[in-house]
Amino acid sequence: MKKIFPMIALLCAYASLWAQDLKLPAIFSDNLVLQSGADTPVFGRAKPGATVQVRLAGKEEILTAKAVADKDGKWKAVFAKLPVGMSGELVVSCDGEIKTFKNAIVGEVWLCGGQSNMAWTIGSGTMPAKSKELAQKQARDADGKIRMFRVKQQGADTPQDFVLTRDPNIGWEVVTDQNVLQCTAIGWSFAADIFAATKRPMGIINSNWGGSPVEAWMPKEAIEASGEATAVWNRHEKDIDGWEAKMAAFKKNTAAFLEKYPTSAEQNAHRGARPKIPYNPEHHYVPTRLYNGMIHPLEPYGLAGALWYQGETNGDISRASEYGALITSMVKSWREGFGQKMPFYYVELANYMAPQQLPVDVPGKNNWAFVREQQEKVLAMPDTGVATAVDVGEAKDIHPRNKKAVADRLAGMALNDLYGKTSLCRSPQYADYKVMGDKVFVKLDYADGLRARGGEIKGFAIRGEDGEWVWADNVKILPEGIVEVASAEVKKPVAVRYGWSSNPVISLENKAGLPLRPFRTDKDSAQ
């Protein structure tokens, strides 16, 4: 009898070790939202060669899938088709080990990425009270059908397999009128719009980091493929030089700051004087680190699409020209990583800084007109769209409060493109131009019902052969999305620009109230 108990203990120990073979990323948890439609994956790790069984058990039906772990232990089981609204338990089993995820639901999953304007929460102290009240009402009306997953902000030198959540004890969260205040404002309003129009359950994956550049969100291979790798890595090497000494000074100065301002209230009151952490190997500016830690671990989770609000950190005029190649390479790499076409909708940078005074602002440290133009290169890819924020920004705050207007524009495109709710959902945008005599005729797309806000057409600049830009003083809206632009000062025009400033003068919109996006006809010009 004495020999039996040690043997049982040994067998239990082996069983415990064996039970650790089956692993799934934290994106699989209670309350998870699975993407509806075909080929939705469930994935993780197991003992090489082991068979993994997956089933979604609803009240009236059970759907199954299975996979065999490869030589590295990776496995991916794929549901042939998941119907919208199905709910129940997701059960994953392998060699006697079972993992059960309760209150699963099938709906539409959207990845919300970018920097602080995407990270901005409904409950932020700067958000209007009416925005918070509306979100809380929407959460009550959704009755558990909208859920969020908040990815922990972490960088990594190499691609990680397992995503971490901001709270290690919480995975997917059912959004209520209490925790909705912790949700990304853009993501929430977008999800609420889609839910209201379709009644489809919604899942929001919140993976973003304030102040992050686009190259931080890209795998190394995507940076190399972009054509801008030399510029990216040269900048990194320059910025990382001497980081140890800078970090030592930072720690010393931070200690002095905390000694001078020991309470949190004092620290908050003097936050502008708090030392800023210098660029270092673990900084969130470092290329690839946020992709490795916050995007790769999500792949290949089933998605309906991605929302992206970023670009401010790439706004320096010295690097703006890189942005188009980098962002298009990022989108391509994400689509490859998630294994799907993944519709991609992004936000065009808001109006910010001093209001425009000159017909064309000269390039400066933060001339966002050039970044907006670079952002536009995404539109050359299929299944993409842009929501401009050029009319909802604030001159003295990089974080516009009116997140709902931006989210409504993103949702309008998704509803039109993916959910059968046809509408005029895109802003008027430049298509072509032609010079005839002393006039320039500009052709616009999405210009149905083109009109001037406030009755007066402003924001157009025109340039003659002498190279000088002047305000266009004779602008007319013609049929078929044509705008005639002229100035008494320019007899032989060669180019037109509209809203060419970080905080531009704008005036035109289509009948849906969507503003004409800034543009220039002389895109080859470096100035």
Secondary structure, 3 states (H helix, E strand, C coil): CCCHHHHHHHHHHHHHHHHCCCECCCCCCCCCEEECEEEEEEEEECCCCCEEEEEEEECCCEEEEEEECCCCCEEEEEEEEECCCCEEEEEEEECCEEEEEEEEEEEEEEEEEECHHHHCECCCCCCCHHHHHHHHHHHHHHCCCEEEEEECCCCCCCCCCCCCECCCCCCCEECCCCHHHHCEHHHHHHHHHHHHHHCCCEEEEEEECCCCCHHHHCCHHHHHHHCCHHHHHHHHHHHHCCHHHHHHHHHHHHHHHHHHCCCHHHHHHCHHHCCCCCCCCCCCCCCCHHHHHHHHHHCCCCCCEEEEECCHHHCCCCCHHHHHHHHHHHHHHHHHHHCCCCCEEEEECCCCCCCCCCCCCCCCCCCHHHHHHHHHHHHHCCCEEEEECCCCCECCECCCCCHHHHHHHHHHHHHHHHCCCCCCCCCCEEEEEEEECCEEEEEEECCCCCEEHHHCCCCEEEEECCCCEEECCEEEEECCCEEEEEECCECCEEEEEECCCCCCCCCEECCCCCECCCEECCCCCCC
